[in-house]
C-alpha cells in the first residue's frame, strides 16, 4: 500500500495484474456496446436480404411454372401435327 492512496482503486482482475481504472471499464463497456450495435445492424441487413431472396424465389418459381405450361402446350401442338 502507498500512503495517501485508497486501498482499493478499481476492480482487481487477478493478483498479478493492475487494477482497472474507471476509464478502462467505460472504454471496454463502450466497445462492447459498439460491437453489439454493429452485429445487430448486420443481422437486420441479413434478414432483409433473406426476405428479398425468398420473394424473388417465389416469383422465379411462378415464371418457371408458366414456362413449363407453355412448353407442354407446344409439345402437344407439335404432336398433333406429327412433327417430332
Buried (B, 14 or more C-beta within 10 A) or exposed (E): EEEEEEEEEBEEEEEEEEEBEEEEEEEEEEEEEEEEEEEEEEEEEEEEEEEEEEEEEEEEEEEEEEEEEEEEEEEEEEEEEEEE
